[in-house]
Amino acid sequence: MGVALLVIGLLGLVGGIVLDVLSLSKILPIKKRKSLNKKEWFSLLYPLIVFVVSGMLIQGGATILGSFGDKISPLQIVMSIAGLGLLLGSIDTLIVSFILRYYKRLDEPSLKRMKIILFSSIPAVILTFLLFEEGAANAWTYPLANGFYINGSGIGWSFPGMKRDGFVLAWYALFILGGFLVAYFISDHRFYKEYGKHGILETCLIVVFIFGILGARIWYVVGNWNGDKAGMVGFGERVAKEGILPIFAVWEGGLTILGGVVAGIVSGFIYMVLFRKYVPVTFALDVVVPSILIAQAIGRWGNFFNHEVYGGQIDIANAWWMPTFIQKEMAIGADPGKLFLPFFLIEALLNVAGYFLIAYGVRFVWRKYRAPGVLAGFYMIWYGAVRMVMEPLRDVSYQMGTDGSWSFWNAMIYIILGVVIIGLLQAYEYLLRPRLQAKKANEAATSSNTQAVAENDLEKDKEPENKEGNPNE
């Protein structure tokens, strides 16, 4: 029975995807602005229903096969089954409404309705996930898998601290990539509104991603060259014994977001200046840099599944605000009755809040006399302040440098750079730029007058020649 439900549910998921593709393939090619008719709305509703039913069948089958009834109550079984179905339906709604909102030329009333559906689906995804998780969390095995592997022995789950040969895909990599893609789509939409086309940032995204990873690794290696506060062997000692390979061994772990962001911003800035000259680089800074906070919020979940970069221990009684699965995962390795403070969750929430505060709050409040590009400076200040407060509170195993202060002082540098960026852009926009424009206008006027004088002199020089050359005079 359980296998049958599971198979039917999985086939239903495939069917729902096919229905979505067929529905969107008929709607998206239309280039004229139009509203969706009833037939088109129903064509989008059918796969939604399929996803909800399929999710319930999958969780029902998994409950039977896993004998979850011995681990969770009947109410929790109902919560998990309903939660997974509604979660898949919410995710489908989010994806489809996003595509139609930003990649379909709908009329204004339809755009407004699609916008309401899109933004309503975001909290729906969060709430239905919590419903599913609270129902099923007590039946899961901890620590949770942080990826999967494929080798000669077959396919299996990988867990924190496990060494596996063959191909290993870590959830951390997927979260980092997913964060980059979400930030890209946010930025791409803003560019579309300004320039009327998508894809301006596609190649730039690849460049930023590559240099971001390089910068994150270099920053980590430099910060731990002499080891860390927890007694890790420093890269200087490892290079002396093993050669330079440890420096590039990203698969062993070790990326620092602070370094990755700096390298990503610099490489993206250079790319836009060289290859997207029609886009003011200050516009790109205002749009792209704050969206990095969303990418970081998503990427931080990789730390959760790797069971790393957490804070000190707190009493479980004080963790009432955390979802159950986070409490259980963070309790691994902690003292009885305690758990590690999930810094990944706190920083993720602060990053999301920072994005909306900067991208919308600052933009709304400071509309007058705000120089283009300064939102990038606010990003540096916000993220630097968040890291400066949280770094000293990390578990000692995750404090970089021999005295644990490396990340703290780098966060301080972030704040200083943010203030400098804002100051320089404001000074350029309202002090230097008007003078440069005035100078350019004067030079143009002077050049025009000089040309006019030269033309008049040329005409005067020609007049005597014409008179002398006239045989009738």
C-alpha atoms as one frame of an Amber mdcrd trajectory, in Angstrom:
protein
   0.000   0.000   0.000   2.729   2.427   0.954   4.741   1.691  -2.211   1.648
   2.129  -4.387   0.854   5.536  -2.840   4.453   6.639  -3.208   4.650   5.614
  -6.886   1.312   7.206  -7.750   2.347  10.399  -5.978   5.662  10.599  -7.829
   3.945   9.993 -11.157   1.500  12.737 -10.228   4.380  15.161  -9.669   5.667
  14.420 -13.161   2.171  14.892 -14.528   1.794  18.221 -12.724   5.050  19.486
 -14.218   3.926  18.423 -17.697   0.576  20.182 -17.263   2.334  23.366 -16.122
   4.665  23.300 -19.120   1.769  22.752 -21.540  -0.302  25.541 -19.969   2.539
  28.060 -19.948   3.617  27.125 -23.480   0.198  28.263 -24.732   0.130  31.461
 -22.688   3.697  32.804 -22.846   4.169  33.126 -26.649   1.420  35.771 -26.886
   3.254  39.100 -27.175   0.364  41.542 -27.012  -0.804  42.712 -23.633  -3.890
  40.732 -22.675  -5.827  39.338 -19.757  -6.087  35.642 -18.978  -9.434  34.120
 -19.894 -11.289  31.503 -17.839  -9.887  28.640 -19.881  -6.325  29.795 -19.214
  -6.981  30.264 -15.499  -8.383  26.719 -15.258  -5.408  25.365 -17.217  -3.208
  26.722 -14.400  -5.522  25.439 -11.675  -5.431  21.784 -12.795  -1.684  21.203
 -12.190  -2.012  22.985  -8.832  -4.604  20.421  -7.744  -2.418  17.597  -9.070
   0.545  18.851  -7.014  -1.511  19.046  -3.820  -2.920  15.517  -4.217   0.478
  14.095  -5.255   2.185  15.578  -2.210  -0.421  14.061   0.099  -0.020  10.651
  -1.564   3.781  10.807  -1.294   3.727  11.652   2.402   1.014   9.080   3.054
   3.122   6.401   1.387   6.252   7.490   3.257   4.346   7.390   6.551   3.247
   3.805   5.951   6.652   2.617   4.723   8.522   4.337   7.547   6.115   3.181
  10.243   5.866   6.797  11.364   2.745   5.959  13.313   4.990   4.633  16.082
   6.886   7.925  16.272   4.305  10.643  15.731   0.695  11.126  16.822  -2.341
  10.840  14.494  -2.637  14.632  14.496   0.978  14.967  13.423   0.409  12.431
  10.636  -2.486  14.525   9.335  -0.366  17.691   9.616   2.510  16.136   7.669
   0.281  14.733   4.894  -1.740  17.927   4.452   1.371  20.057   4.889   3.376
  18.406   2.096   0.442  18.567  -0.309  -0.206  22.247   0.393   3.528  22.959
   0.310   3.925  21.536  -3.201   0.840  23.448  -4.304   2.230  26.690  -2.843
   5.589  26.177  -4.549   3.835  25.566  -7.871   1.787  28.743  -7.395   4.906
  30.732  -6.553   6.841  29.570  -9.620   3.979  29.936 -12.108   2.892  33.356
 -10.810   6.508  34.545 -10.911   6.846  33.498 -14.544   3.566  35.112 -15.545
   4.243  38.260 -13.514   7.681  38.963 -14.933   7.829  37.165 -18.298   4.312
  37.580 -19.728   2.851  40.767 -21.194  -0.395  40.874 -19.223  -2.700  43.870
 -19.045  -2.617  46.024 -15.929  -5.529  44.385 -14.036  -4.080  40.913 -14.656
  -0.636  42.079 -13.561  -2.079  43.355 -10.291  -3.893  40.076  -9.640  -0.759
  38.100 -10.484   1.287  40.293  -8.154  -1.142  39.601  -5.294  -0.964  35.857
  -5.999   2.836  35.947  -6.183   3.402  37.780  -2.917   0.697  35.759  -1.153
   2.367  32.515  -2.223   5.635  33.409  -0.440   4.192  33.304   3.109   2.053
  30.355   1.987   5.216  28.380   1.174   6.705  29.224   4.578   3.546  28.402
   6.549   2.813  25.140   4.735   6.432  24.052   5.179   6.151  24.705   8.914
   2.893  22.714   8.984   4.560  19.791   7.221   7.716  20.022   9.325   5.938
  20.226  12.666   3.989  17.133  11.734   6.901  15.030  10.460   9.958  16.352
  12.339   9.766  13.854  15.203   9.818  10.968  12.726  13.008  12.054  10.979
  16.485  10.755  11.791  19.097  13.249  12.928  21.546  14.540  11.858  19.789
  15.285   8.596  21.519  14.370   5.364  23.647  17.160   3.892  23.698  15.708
   0.370  23.976  12.443  -1.535  26.717  10.435  -3.221  27.041   8.129  -6.223
  29.915   5.648  -6.406  30.630   1.997  -7.063  28.565   1.015  -4.043  25.464
   2.758  -5.390  23.542   5.861  -4.333  23.216   6.985  -0.737  22.825   9.917
   1.602  25.863  11.737   2.914  25.966  13.182   6.416  28.122  15.798   8.209
  31.616  14.469   8.820  31.159  11.538   6.419  33.895  10.909   3.838  32.634
   9.468   0.566  34.327   8.607  -2.730  32.794   9.204  -6.121  30.371  11.976
  -7.001  29.077  13.894  -3.988  26.462  16.613  -4.238  26.141  18.714  -1.097
  23.005  20.662  -0.258  25.325  23.570   0.564  26.254  23.900  -3.109  22.585
  23.849  -4.121  21.695  26.525  -1.573  24.536  28.771  -2.766  23.525  28.285
  -6.394  19.864  28.770  -5.550  20.634  31.991  -3.706  22.547  33.339  -6.687
  19.670  32.508  -9.025  17.052  34.174  -6.821  19.216  37.311  -6.559  19.669
  37.200 -10.329  15.931  37.028 -11.048  15.251  39.900  -8.640  17.890  42.038
 -10.341  16.886  40.925 -13.836  13.337  42.127 -13.227  14.568  45.562 -12.174
  16.735  45.754 -15.297  13.760  44.678 -17.399  11.641  47.498 -15.979  14.408
  49.982 -16.805  15.598  48.698 -20.196  12.701  46.584 -21.472  14.568  43.307
 -21.898  15.717  40.327 -19.858  19.146  38.713 -19.764  21.370  41.789 -19.414
  23.040  40.236 -16.363  23.304  36.607 -17.541  27.018  36.584 -18.400  27.775
  38.902 -15.492  26.189  36.355 -13.131  28.622  33.659 -14.288  31.607  35.978
 -13.835  30.461  37.068 -10.377  29.770  33.485  -9.294  33.241  32.261 -10.305
  35.138  35.159  -8.758  32.879  35.084  -5.701  33.861  31.469  -4.986  37.542
  32.302  -5.568  37.356  35.325  -3.288  35.544  33.371  -0.577  38.224  30.673
  -0.634  41.158  33.094  -0.721  39.710  35.056   2.214  39.262  31.852   4.206
  42.805  30.647   3.481  44.357  33.998   4.417  42.276  34.238   7.595  43.338
  30.760   8.721  46.911  30.810   7.423  48.231  30.371  10.961  45.305  28.240
  12.146  42.207  29.214  14.074  41.169  29.682  17.675  39.996  26.066  17.922
  43.455  24.737  17.088  42.977  23.902  13.412  46.237  23.323  11.541  46.971
  26.492   9.587  47.284  26.582   5.822  50.850  27.802   6.142  51.848  24.573
   7.882  49.772  22.435   5.511  51.332  24.029   2.431  54.805  23.410   3.836
  53.997  19.700   4.231  51.520  18.951   1.435  52.175  21.590  -1.212  49.648
  24.100  -2.522  46.788  21.615  -3.055  45.115  22.350   0.351  44.625  25.947
  -0.761  42.342  24.842  -3.605  40.581  21.995  -1.754  37.191  23.712  -1.630
  35.524  20.306  -1.306  36.979  20.054   2.192  34.926  23.079   3.215  36.037
  26.596   3.975  34.444  29.599   2.265  34.110  33.056   3.762  31.163  35.106
   2.552  32.927  38.381   3.345  35.635  37.610   0.791  33.229  36.205  -1.758
  31.063  39.310  -1.712  33.999  41.694  -2.164  35.371  39.672  -5.085  31.912
  39.364  -6.606  31.160  43.085  -6.398  34.550  44.086  -7.836  34.352  41.580
 -10.712  30.763  42.557 -11.465  31.671  46.254 -11.419  34.517  45.715 -13.887
  32.328  43.570 -16.149  29.549  46.179 -16.310  32.038  48.966 -17.069  33.702
  46.989 -19.878  30.811  45.095 -21.467  27.580  46.872 -20.504  28.549  50.475
 -21.130  24.962  51.512 -21.842  24.044  50.684 -18.212  25.128  53.268 -15.608
  27.255  51.319 -13.141  25.607  53.200 -10.256  22.222  51.824 -11.354  23.671
  48.307 -11.292  25.103  48.910  -7.812  21.726  50.045  -6.478  19.924  47.039
  -7.946  22.328  44.115  -7.680  24.298  44.648  -4.479  21.339  44.772  -2.017
  19.943  41.577  -3.596  23.098  39.789  -2.409  21.467  39.749   1.034  18.776
  37.416  -0.321  21.433  35.152  -1.834  23.255  35.056   1.506  20.053  34.315
   3.426  19.403  31.273   1.231  23.032  30.155   1.183  23.217  30.160   4.984
  20.916  27.133   5.089  23.875  25.137   3.794  25.517  25.706   7.184  22.487
  24.179   8.862  22.680  20.935   6.895  26.461  20.806   7.348  25.892  21.292
  11.094  28.438  24.113  11.271  28.899  27.827  12.033  26.607  27.889  15.039
  26.715  29.853  18.265  27.002  28.929  21.923  24.636  26.638  23.802  21.257
  27.711  25.158  18.515  25.901  27.075  15.967  24.099  24.914  13.257  25.886
  26.911  14.465  29.147  25.372  14.217  27.742  21.838  10.407  27.771  21.684
  10.513  30.081  18.666  12.510  27.610  16.541  10.898  24.974  14.311  11.186
  21.453  15.744  13.575  20.140  13.088  16.013  22.985  13.790  15.872  22.322
  17.525  16.640  18.631  17.028  19.464  19.272  14.561  21.073  21.926  16.762
  20.851  19.652  19.823  23.322  17.188  18.260  26.635  17.438  20.118  25.237
  19.818  22.734  24.880  19.127  26.446  21.667  17.445  27.665  18.766  19.872
  27.696  20.666  22.370  25.538  21.213  23.174  21.871  23.509  25.333  19.806
  22.177  28.734  18.799  21.366  28.538  15.050  23.298  31.523  13.742  22.418
  30.555  10.172  18.728  31.192  10.913  19.298  34.472  12.752  21.592  35.807
  10.039  19.228  34.645   7.286  16.319  36.528   8.879  18.469  39.629   9.390
  19.619  39.478   5.766  16.071  39.305   4.448  15.058  42.192   6.703  18.110
  44.140   5.546  17.227  43.664   1.898  13.721  45.074   2.272  14.968  47.875
   4.507  17.600  48.941   1.972  15.885  48.186  -1.349  12.551  49.680  -0.321
  12.914  51.548   2.992  15.967  53.648   2.160  14.759  54.150  -1.405  11.421
  55.474  -0.121  12.632  57.577   2.814  15.694  59.073   1.116  14.276  60.018
  -2.267  15.693  63.518  -2.448  19.432  64.183  -2.759  20.251  60.460  -2.799
  23.083  59.743  -5.185  22.738  56.716  -7.507  24.686  53.719  -6.225  24.603
  54.506  -2.490  22.391  51.487  -1.749  25.523  49.388  -2.262  27.104  51.310
   0.606  24.100  50.626   2.830  24.481  46.933   2.049  28.103  47.038   3.237
  27.114  48.839   6.447  24.200  46.503   7.204  26.013  43.262   6.571  29.156
  44.469   8.295  27.152  45.405  11.392  25.373  42.032  11.440  28.637  40.109
  11.194  30.452  42.348  13.656  27.825  41.623  16.316  27.500  37.904  15.611
  31.099  36.840  14.959  32.304  37.000  18.596  29.261  34.938  19.643  30.100
  32.024  17.351  31.205  28.700  18.742  34.981  28.825  19.134  35.373  26.170
  16.417  34.143  28.624  13.805  35.976  31.790  14.777  38.602  32.555  12.156
  42.175  33.459  13.055  44.292  32.458  16.019  42.625  35.019  18.281  39.141
  34.668  16.763  38.989  38.313  15.698  39.677  38.006  11.965  36.032  38.146
  10.850  35.194  40.816  13.420  37.727  43.266  12.042  36.811  42.407   8.477
  33.217  43.245   9.329  34.434  46.578  10.683  36.203  47.176   7.356  32.891
  46.444   5.624  31.194  49.193   7.605  33.978  51.677   6.893  33.899  50.857
   3.163  30.128  51.343   3.148  30.421  54.799   4.683  33.209  55.702   2.241
  31.158  54.506  -0.757  28.154  56.591   0.293  30.325  59.631   0.964  32.196
  59.415  -2.345  29.059  58.900  -4.436  27.243  61.765  -2.692  30.243  64.050
  -3.151  30.553  63.100  -6.808  26.849  63.538  -7.551  26.318  66.892  -5.834
  29.772  68.506  -5.783  32.051  67.157  -8.485  29.572  66.151 -11.178  27.901
  69.619 -11.494  31.354  71.180 -11.873  32.372  68.629 -14.501  29.131  69.214
 -16.397  29.599  72.979 -16.206  33.188  72.658 -17.383  32.139  70.421 -20.243
  29.395  72.861 -21.234  31.878  75.769 -21.164  34.343  73.819 -23.246  31.616
  72.980 -25.736  30.522  76.636 -25.882  34.117  77.802 -26.257  34.729  75.257
 -28.987  31.561  76.349 -30.760  32.575  80.030 -30.562  36.079  79.263 -31.760
  34.690  77.328 -34.704  32.311  80.158 -35.532  35.145  82.708 -35.416  37.295
  80.474 -37.579  34.506  80.152 -40.138  34.000  83.927 -40.206  37.732  84.489
 -40.680  37.734  81.972 -43.519  34.884  83.796 -45.241  36.721  87.103 -44.907
  39.880  85.598 -46.371  37.922  84.324 -49.349  36.258  87.668 -50.207  39.397
  89.510 -51.516  40.375  86.462 -53.542  36.987  86.427 -55.227  37.213  90.143
 -55.993  40.707  89.873 -57.453  39.752  86.904 -59.504  36.734  88.619 -61.093
  37.679  89.813 -64.620  34.739  92.186 -64.811  36.042  94.431 -62.063
